[in-house]
Amino acid sequence: MAGSVKHKFSKRQSVSRRGAEEPPLVKWILIFIGVSFAMVFLLLPLLSVFVSAFSAGLGYFIEALTTHDSRSAISLTLLIALITVPLNVIFGLAASWAIAKFEFRGKAFLITLIDLPFAISPVVSGLVFILLFGLQGYFGQWLDDHDIKIVFAAPGMVLATLFVTFPFVARELIPIMQAGGREQEEAALTLGASPWQMIWYVTLPSIKWGLLYGVILCNARAMGEFGAVSVLSGHIRGETETMSLRVQSLYEDGGTSETAAFAIAALLALLALFTLIFKTYVEWKSARNHLIAEHSEISKHLSEPAS
Amino acid sequence: MGYTLVYLSAMILIPIAGLFLKSFHISWHEFIRLITDPRAIAAYRLTTLASLLSALINAVFGTLLAWILVRYEFFGKRFLDALVDFPFALPTAVGGLTIASLFSPHGWLGQFLVPLGIKGSYTPLAVVIALTFVGLPFAVRTLQPVLETLEVDVEEVAATLGSSRLRTFLQIIAPTLFPTILTGFALSFARAVGEYGSVAFVSGNYPYRTEIVPSLIVYQLEQHNYEAATAIAAVLMVVSFIILAGINWLETWTRRFNQ
């Protein structure tokens, strides 16, 4: 701990020192280029969504969001997120728990496996489910005989979303759980806590912020997924369209529908903004908690020799 | 617990294994014919070139952004820092829609750029722009933490010993950051290779010209050419695995390098 304090001091002092900084002109040119790039690539798209969405007035904006097809797209999107996020929280907790707290064969393989959905193109992720459950697929005939519809219907879209959002929670939790170690939990058990009490009072509080972080990222992706869901949707308006897909079909209609596409897009952009704000808040909060923890550790360290 | 793990593996492994099993059903000869179809070759070419170019742009500007965010103080810095994650949080369809409208002949940027001959919609350039947009956070966020822990002392020593700032940057800072920048480049490239949503809006999906590999797979599926879609998807997946292995190797190397 003492080492890290010293490091912080030396860093703060050195910032003002000459020699390790660029000339002011270079500095401001770099800032100018960086900020301009960010304006064009980040801020302009964000602004244009909202400006275009309201270009035909607030009335049209509301109208575009409340048509039958739009309402159905919004509720399907919410439904998909409502199913996939809790399931991935459970999977993510189980997987990261197993990886962090136990030793077993094939652990490295399991970690790679969790990352796989990130590496695969969303389109391919969608396609694999068609190959499994489509009419030509392995289970297609059986499903058809039993009149179960997965492909080109909501269940397939849920499955594909589950697949592509799988890594988010687990990836956030694994490093935190690994850093936490097993001592505290073992202590809780020896002191007579039941396994559930241990999870509720010891494990969950320590991973709270990481878990929240994973959940918001998972939710953002679940609601916004396009490629995988597009492949499995069948594109039936008012039935198997999510908000992202509705944006596309309205955009392709052209004309005034384009403004309606922007209205839905604005709603999704709002979700992204909410995600960003929440993410920044969680980062700030966990950084502050970290600082407080560090601080109390330091004061403990300082008071020890005296006592 | 063991049961959960088996279940998890199944959830990921079975679909992937299904794809490869299905592609083994296609005869070898047919498989080769499907994946070397001229239209597919054109799509591989565009995907590779556009992804490389966008990853390169992101490596350059991502490094610049990470640098100014870590080293300088300026108005709006925290806002910019939060904004970097915007493409990651934004649904790709919305990203594609906005880029398409910004660069269209009547769009905010297009009205100035199109008369200059820069067409940012329905062209290969549009594909590069969309891929740059989605890949940017990966380049910045990979470098940022490493840059934060970089010891300024070494730079000061170099300055005391009479090294110019440019020389310090080129001979001390750049070589130290290089492996991390390369990792950011690779992550951004990996994202670009698989990207579909945003490109579907901006490219117009013209065969041989602006069609990327994921768009071609979707096209083949829509035409019910399941064999062609499966074969090309198998190629894309193998490429993704190779890139993933490359990134893992790069990360291990970087970690050893930074210690």
Chai-1 contact restraints between the chains, C-beta under 6 A:
chainA,res_idxA,chainB,res_idxB,connection_type,confidence,min_distance_angstrom,max_distance_angstrom,comment,restraint_id
A,S14,B,V152,contact,1.0,0.0,6.0,A-B,restraint_1
A,G19,B,E156,contact,1.0,0.0,6.0,A-B,restraint_2
A,G19,B,A159,contact,1.0,0.0,6.0,A-B,restraint_3
A,A20,B,V152,contact,1.0,0.0,6.0,A-B,restraint_4
A,A20,B,E155,contact,1.0,0.0,6.0,A-B,restraint_5
A,A20,B,E156,contact,1.0,0.0,6.0,A-B,restraint_6
A,A20,B,A159,contact,1.0,0.0,6.0,A-B,restraint_7
A,E22,B,R165,contact,1.0,0.0,6.0,A-B,restraint_8
A,L30,B,I68,contact,1.0,0.0,6.0,A-B,restraint_9
A,I31,B,I68,contact,1.0,0.0,6.0,A-B,restraint_10
A,I31,B,Y72,contact,1.0,0.0,6.0,A-B,restraint_11
A,I31,B,F74,contact,1.0,0.0,6.0,A-B,restraint_12
A,G34,B,L64,contact,1.0,0.0,6.0,A-B,restraint_13
A,G34,B,L65,contact,1.0,0.0,6.0,A-B,restraint_14
A,G34,B,I68,contact,1.0,0.0,6.0,A-B,restraint_15
A,F37,B,F61,contact,1.0,0.0,6.0,A-B,restraint_16
A,A38,B,L80,contact,1.0,0.0,6.0,A-B,restraint_17
A,F41,B,F133,contact,1.0,0.0,6.0,A-B,restraint_18
A,L42,B,L83,contact,1.0,0.0,6.0,A-B,restraint_19
A,L42,B,F86,contact,1.0,0.0,6.0,A-B,restraint_20
A,P45,B,T98,contact,1.0,0.0,6.0,A-B,restraint_21
A,S48,B,T98,contact,1.0,0.0,6.0,A-B,restraint_22
A,S48,B,L102,contact,1.0,0.0,6.0,A-B,restraint_23
A,V49,B,T98,contact,1.0,0.0,6.0,A-B,restraint_24
A,F91,B,L8,contact,1.0,0.0,6.0,A-B,restraint_25
A,A94,B,T4,contact,1.0,0.0,6.0,A-B,restraint_26
A,A95,B,L8,contact,1.0,0.0,6.0,A-B,restraint_27
A,A98,B,M1,contact,1.0,0.0,6.0,A-B,restraint_28
A,A98,B,L5,contact,1.0,0.0,6.0,A-B,restraint_29
A,L113,B,I12,contact,1.0,0.0,6.0,A-B,restraint_30
A,L116,B,I12,contact,1.0,0.0,6.0,A-B,restraint_31
A,A119,B,S240,contact,1.0,0.0,6.0,A-B,restraint_32
A,A119,B,L244,contact,1.0,0.0,6.0,A-B,restraint_33
A,I120,B,S240,contact,1.0,0.0,6.0,A-B,restraint_34
A,S121,B,G194,contact,1.0,0.0,6.0,A-B,restraint_35
A,S121,B,P214,contact,1.0,0.0,6.0,A-B,restraint_36
A,S121,B,L236,contact,1.0,0.0,6.0,A-B,restraint_37
A,P122,B,Y196,contact,1.0,0.0,6.0,A-B,restraint_38
A,V123,B,Y196,contact,1.0,0.0,6.0,A-B,restraint_39
A,V123,B,P214,contact,1.0,0.0,6.0,A-B,restraint_40
A,V123,B,I217,contact,1.0,0.0,6.0,A-B,restraint_41
A,V123,B,V218,contact,1.0,0.0,6.0,A-B,restraint_42
A,V124,B,A233,contact,1.0,0.0,6.0,A-B,restraint_43
A,V124,B,L236,contact,1.0,0.0,6.0,A-B,restraint_44
A,V124,B,M237,contact,1.0,0.0,6.0,A-B,restraint_45
A,L127,B,A233,contact,1.0,0.0,6.0,A-B,restraint_46
A,V128,B,P15,contact,1.0,0.0,6.0,A-B,restraint_47
A,V128,B,G18,contact,1.0,0.0,6.0,A-B,restraint_48
A,V128,B,L19,contact,1.0,0.0,6.0,A-B,restraint_49
A,L131,B,G18,contact,1.0,0.0,6.0,A-B,restraint_50
A,L131,B,L19,contact,1.0,0.0,6.0,A-B,restraint_51
A,L131,B,K22,contact,1.0,0.0,6.0,A-B,restraint_52
A,L132,B,G18,contact,1.0,0.0,6.0,A-B,restraint_53
A,Q136,B,Y226,contact,1.0,0.0,6.0,A-B,restraint_54
A,A220,B,A89,contact,1.0,0.0,6.0,A-B,restraint_55
A,G224,B,P91,contact,1.0,0.0,6.0,A-B,restraint_56
A,F226,B,T92,contact,1.0,0.0,6.0,A-B,restraint_57
A,F226,B,A93,contact,1.0,0.0,6.0,A-B,restraint_58
A,F226,B,G197,contact,1.0,0.0,6.0,A-B,restraint_59
A,G227,B,Y196,contact,1.0,0.0,6.0,A-B,restraint_60
A,G227,B,G197,contact,1.0,0.0,6.0,A-B,restraint_61
A,S244,B,P91,contact,1.0,0.0,6.0,A-B,restraint_62
A,S244,B,A93,contact,1.0,0.0,6.0,A-B,restraint_63
A,V247,B,A93,contact,1.0,0.0,6.0,A-B,restraint_64
A,V247,B,L97,contact,1.0,0.0,6.0,A-B,restraint_65
A,Q248,B,A93,contact,1.0,0.0,6.0,A-B,restraint_66
A,Y251,B,L97,contact,1.0,0.0,6.0,A-B,restraint_67
A,A265,B,V94,contact,1.0,0.0,6.0,A-B,restraint_68
A,A265,B,L97,contact,1.0,0.0,6.0,A-B,restraint_69
A,L268,B,P91,contact,1.0,0.0,6.0,A-B,restraint_70
A,L268,B,V94,contact,1.0,0.0,6.0,A-B,restraint_71
A,A269,B,V94,contact,1.0,0.0,6.0,A-B,restraint_72
A,A272,B,A89,contact,1.0,0.0,6.0,A-B,restraint_73
A,A272,B,L90,contact,1.0,0.0,6.0,A-B,restraint_74
A,T275,B,A89,contact,1.0,0.0,6.0,A-B,restraint_75
A,L276,B,A82,contact,1.0,0.0,6.0,A-B,restraint_76
A,L276,B,D85,contact,1.0,0.0,6.0,A-B,restraint_77
A,L276,B,A89,contact,1.0,0.0,6.0,A-B,restraint_78
A,T280,B,A82,contact,1.0,0.0,6.0,A-B,restraint_79
